[in-house]
Amino acid sequence: MEQYAIKGGSPLVGEVEIGGAKNAALPILAAALMSDETVYIDNVPEVSDIEILLDGMKNIGVSVKKKGRHFVTINGGNVTSIEAIDDNLKKIRGSYYLVGALLGKYKEAVVTLPGGCDIGFRAIDQHIKGFKALGADIRIESGVIKAYAKKLVGSHIYMDVVSVGATINVMMASVLAEGTTIIDNAAKEPHVVDLANFLNSMGANIKGAGTDVIRIKGVERLHGTEYTIIPDQIEAGTFMFAAAITKGDVMVKNVIPKHLESISAKLLEIGCEVEEADDCVRVVASKPLKPTHVKTLPYPGFPTDMQPQITVALALSQGISIVTETLFENRFKYVDELTRMGGNIKVEGNTAIIEGVEKFSGAGITAPDLRAGAALVMAALAADGFSTVDDIKYIRRGYEDFHIKLQGLGAQIALVDSERELRKFKMKIG
Ligand code: EPZ
């Protein structure tokens, strides 16, 4: 079974290029089927969640062509079925964007209920509330969501919780509806704005994305477009924290610094230097890390998808820190693994109380989910000695070439697939 082999203890130094945002690419690719004309999308990350969505789209007759690693053309002119049901789609959260896209275009969708990382109970009541408000009948049967409408009519929808997925899904379902839809208490994440920009480039009429209130005036049809997906805020943040955790000096390139403000602010608070330029951010950690308190919140707050990474950094700081997770109740599962590496962390409910230690020590650890997996790799890179990280399939869901990018920063990390390869790595690094 594939795993990462890591020899820790050296700072990461150098430059790293950030790819397109997975969580923007998922809804954008799904929404592309809403036009009968060809849509050209650039900066699509090559990660497994995206591959699964694209395969699912091909299975219902969408023409999907990859040209190079990051350029995809989509044509939804010959969709043969509104039923997107397969075992792979079940594994990813983003599959539910096919409901918004198919319902919006064909007024009917039958889609496998989404899975995704096991980070806690992940309700979809706000998606359902939004679809119903537009006039759809929604049923959930045998793990499948069935949506049907004679016609969709704009409505005023107040979201009871700020939800990225529900905001995006309702936006997609309403772009071709009759009249105006208002989404109140909408999510403001950069990927929500990116999807709105993409849909507008196809002829949609969406205003207010990035604020609490999004207004969507229905249009008759969507046309083809060319679009480049924004850089991945969380991949960028992960490498920024990798600099802090390994006491390194990393230039993170091809980013939108505005999207990284809450991450930069916490890095400054814990004693790192952060220099911003137009499209890059440099993080230098030359002093001992200081403790802090952090609470995860919807954008522009500190992202839940960066919670494991900051926890790993704080576990190596000089003092006591508190991390509160307000979005997902099961997002501290990696703490047990960190404890095995010498971390001193106590989890009480949705709060982690962290007493910083001087060093981690290498261990055999397992990635419990995507972001925690990346954070544990970084912990191993900071640890004394040798570690292995299992279940790296989770990391592959959202990080393209993770170990290769880390190698580019001087990390001693290898992807190994057998005992023999593991021995070879150990012999090479001594
Ligand atoms: C998206 O998940 C991301 N996934 C997650 O990224 C990310 O952690 C999350 O947003 C928060 O930023 C994708 O974009 C594919 P939500 P999503 O709906 O849409 C509650 C990663 O690592 N809620 O914003 O599922 C929900 O339980 C992943 O890349 C309801 O109560 O998140 C949670 O507490 C992991 N009812 C909160 O809202 C609903 O109908 C936020 O969830 C929907 C959500």
Residues whose N, C-alpha, C, O or C-beta is under 5 A from the ligand:
A	BS01	EPZ	N23 R93 G94 C117 F121 R122 A123 I124 D125 Q126 H127 V161 V162 S163 V164 G165 A166 T304 D305 L327 F328 L370 R371
